[in-house]
Amino acid sequence: MNAAPVIETAAAKVNLTLRVGAARADGYHPLDSLVVFADWGDTVEVRAAPGLLLTMSGEASRGLAGDHSNLVLKAARALQVAAGTDAGAMIRLDKQIPVEAGLGGGSADAAATLRALNRLWGLDWPLDRLAETGLTLGADVPACLYSRPLRMRGIGEWIDILPRFGAFDAVLVNPGVNVPTGPVFKAFDRSDPAPLAEAEPMGEDRLDWLRSEQNALEAVACARHPEIAATLDWLRARDGVELARMSGSGASCFALCRDRVAAERVAEAFDGFARVVCLGDPV
């Protein structure tokens, strides 16, 4: 076991595109999504300890359950079982990603916990093996384990890494409403969705291809929460914004900008949570 503390970043997840099909017989929805990660997010630190303990800090951790229902502790216990170990850890989560915001915060935290404990406990599992455990925790966890530009299909278990994707200067904003995933998918189901039609391969011009795509949950989320629609209208009217869209099931939205300066101007003008980020390959 590693005696030194291990630190992992839980990067915010952004669905640049999201196609969703009608629910399968088991209730899961097939999807096709181009996913990227921000150079910003939460932090998970683990240290050796006799049992599993969790402490939290950060504004976004307020009201977040610290008991067995927390995805961080669920991830730790799932890895214990999968590895057949009784090793413990003191886990500290510094929470910056807003809760129920469509940025995959809980999944990113679970993934970072799996990566950190994999190192702390000296398991040396490859990410593919960790992803098998991650999928039992949530559909987004395998993607968050890789935290690189990727295409996610199936219910999240089919992952294709996109090498040399590049990066966008962007702004992440949140209109200040919590949007649980379940009700959005129920509203989507009531719209009588068609079977999933997967996207065409991405061409040479990434931005043109992204503009031709959509987030299939955006319309139903906007209907339930007009604040999201108002935020998107505001972003699309800003100078220097190339594309604005909702991420995941909402409420957070992203704006891909012409450059870093344009992104900073948009963030400064937004009345609420706004974060200038790089989305895509690390720079």
Protein Blocks (a to p, Z undefined) as FASTA:
>chain_A
ZZbdcdddddddddfbacdddddfkopacddddddddfbdcdddddddfbdcdddedjkl
gopacbfklmklmmmmmmmmmnopabdcddddddfbdghklnommmmmmmmmmmmmmmmn
onopafklmmmmmmmnomklmmmmnopacddehjopaccddehkbpcddddddehiacdf
klmmmmmmmnopadddddddddfblmlmmmmmccfklmmmmmmmmmlmmmmmmmmmpghi
abdcdehjbjadcdddfblmlmmmmmmmpgcddddddedjdZZ
